[in-house]
Amino acid sequence: MSLFKSSPKPMAVTLRAIARLLGYPDATLRAHLDEIRARLHAEGALDPARLAELDALIAHLQRQDALDAEADYVQLFDSGRRTALHLFEHVHGDSRDRGPALIDLAQTYEGAGLYLAEGVMPDHLPVVLEYASTQPPRQAAAFLGELAHLLNVIFAALEQRGSRYASLMGALLDLAGEPSKPVTLADEPALDDEWAEPAAFDGCSHHGQAKPDTAQPVQIVRRGTTSSTGVRA
């Protein structure tokens, strides 16, 4: 019996293929679905059962009307936090902590000689997978393992919605050597409630915006002078 663990299988191509399949299903992606399927099978990083699930997802995308596929993608990934592909939304939400975390992640990429295109967020899962694909198999698997708790949340949310995209999260957990685990998902607030604005002129918490019937200080300055806010009158 060997005292050493076997080396992980090469997975760079599989990681890139999954990154592509998690992208917006536009005409360019759909034109390459057969090639993506072939590359997944050729590398053999996933077991046959998981490959069959990915084959089913690819076949579904090929059968779907283009507009339906795009609309379904937006509804799935852009209409709820549980299925968001921006990983730090699951960790930091909209808090101020997300900014420094994004900077740190971008610097990790730059340390590996990778630079983001303009407008690309470093925590977008396809981008994260592109980075992982540049690492040796053992390091890539360990990196995915650090994300396993987030991948499990997305996996559970996609399973709950009956989406074939769940197979992609299952594949990533397989590559990380982490089993998919049941996750209890709290009820998500309706999107309209999440994005609701305060009632106009009521309950504003910003400085200088008080409720009706509440006295507000008014500063008057001579013309040509500069107020305490730096604005010339």
N, C-alpha and C positions, 0 to 999 in steps of 0.2 A: 504494500500500500504506500503510495507516495505521501511524503510529509509536506509537500508543497501544493498549494492550490493551483489548478490549471489556469493558464492565462486567459483573460476574457477574449472572446471572439472579436475580430475587427468589426466596428460598428459605425465608422465615419459616414459611409454611404447611406446606411439606414437612418442615421440621425438627420442627414440632409434631406432624405426623402420624406421623413415625417415632418420636417420643417416646411417643406413645400406643400404637403397635404393640409397643413394647418393654415396655409395662406388663403387669401381671398380667391375663390374659384372662378377667376376670369378666363378669357379665351386662351391666354398663354398657358395657364396651368392645365386646363382641360386638354390642350393639344399635346401635353407631355405625360398624360396619365399612364399610357401603355409603357412608356420608358421607365417611369417611376416604379410601376409594378415589377418590371423585369429586373431592375436594379435591386429591389428589395429581396427578390428570390435569389438573385445571383450571389449576394453577399452572405445570406443565410444566417444573419445574426439573431433572427427570431424563429421560434418553433413553428411547425406547420399549422397548428391551430390558430396562432395569432396572425400568421400570414394570410390564412383564409379569411379572417375578419377584415384585414386591410384590403384584400381583394374585393370583398363585398362592398366596402366603402367606395373604392375606386369605381366599381361597376355601377354603383348607385349614382355617383357624380356624372358618369358617362351617359346614363339613361336620362337624367334630369334635364328639363328645359333649362337653358342657361340663366334666364332671369329668375327662375324658381330657385336654382342652386345658390345664386348670389343673395337673393332675399332671405333664404333660409339661413345662410351663413351670418348675415347681419343680425337677424333675429336671435340666433343662437349665442353669438359671441359678443355682440355689442349692446345687448338689452338686459343685462343682469350681471352683477358682480361675481356670482358663484362660478360662472363659466368664462369669466374674463381671461384673456390670454396675456394680459399685462400682469405679471406675477406679483409685483409689489402692491397692486390693488388688494390682493388677498392678505397682505401683511400690514401695510400702512394705510390703506384706504386713501383718503384725500388729505391726510395729515402732513405736517411740514417735514416729517421724517422721510417721506418718500424722495424728496429732492436730493438730500445727501446720499441716500442709498443708490439712486440712479447714477450719481456722479462716481461713486465707488465702483459700481459695476462697469461703467464705461471705461474707467481707468484699468480695470482688470483686463478688458479686451485690448486696450492699447498696449498693456504690458506684454500681450501675446502677439503684438504687431497687427492688430485688427482695429479698424476705424469705422465708425458708423456713418452711413450716408445721412445727409441732411434730413431732419424730420423723423428719423427712426429712433424709437425708444429702446434703450438697452434691455429693459425687462420684458419685452415682447417675446413670448415663448419661442417662436421661430428663430428669432435672433439669438436667444440663449442656446438653442440647439445647434445653430451654425457655429457658435464658439465651441461648444462641447465637441463638435465633430473634428476640430483641429487638435484635440488633445489625444494622447495615447489611450488605448482602450481602458486600461485600469483607472487612469485619472478621470476619463469621461464617465465611467460607471460610478465612481465615487462622487463626482460632481452632480450627477443625476440623483444619487442617493440623498444628497443634501436637500434636494427639491422634492423628495418623495411625498412629504406631507402636503405640499401644495398640489402636486399632481394627483394625489388621492382625492382632494377636495373637488378638483375639476372633473376627475373621472366619475365621482359619485354624482355630481350635478348633471353630467351628460347622460349617465345611465338613467337617472331619474326622469330625464326628458326623452328617453328612448332614442337617443341619437347614436348613429353609427360612428360618429367622431370619438366616442368613448374608447373605441379600439385603439386609437392613437395614444391615449394616455396609458392604457393598459400595456401597450408596447414599450413605452418609455419606462414604466415601472419594471417590466421584464428586464430591460437592458440595465437598469440600476440594481437588479438582483433583489428588488423589494416587492413583496406581494401586495396586490391591491387589497385594501382593508375597508370594511364598512365605515362610513363616515356619517355622523348625524348632522344634517344640514338644518340650520335655523331657517325659519321662514324669511324669505326676502321681502322687503317692502316693495310695494308697487313702484315702477320706475317714475311715475308721475309724482309720487310722494317723496322719493329720494331727491328729485330735482326741483321740488317746489320752492318758490321764492317767497320771502316774507311778504305779507300784504303791504301794498303800497302805503308809505308814510305811517306804517304801524309796526312797532316792534323792531325797528332797525337797531342794530347794535353798533353800527359804525359811528365813529366820532363825528359830531356835527349833524347827525340825523336823529332827532328825537321824535317821540310820538306827538300826535296832535295834542294841543292844550298844555304842552310842556314848554316852559320858558327856555329859550336858547340864547346864549350870548351872541351879540353882534358886534363885530369889530369895525370901527370906522377909522380910516387913515386919510391923511391929506393927499391930494392928487400929486403923483410924482414921487411919493415916498414908497417904501417897501414894507409890507406887512410882515408879521412874525412868521407867516407861511412862505415868505419869499416871493409873493406875487405883487407886482407893482400896481398901484391904483391908477 
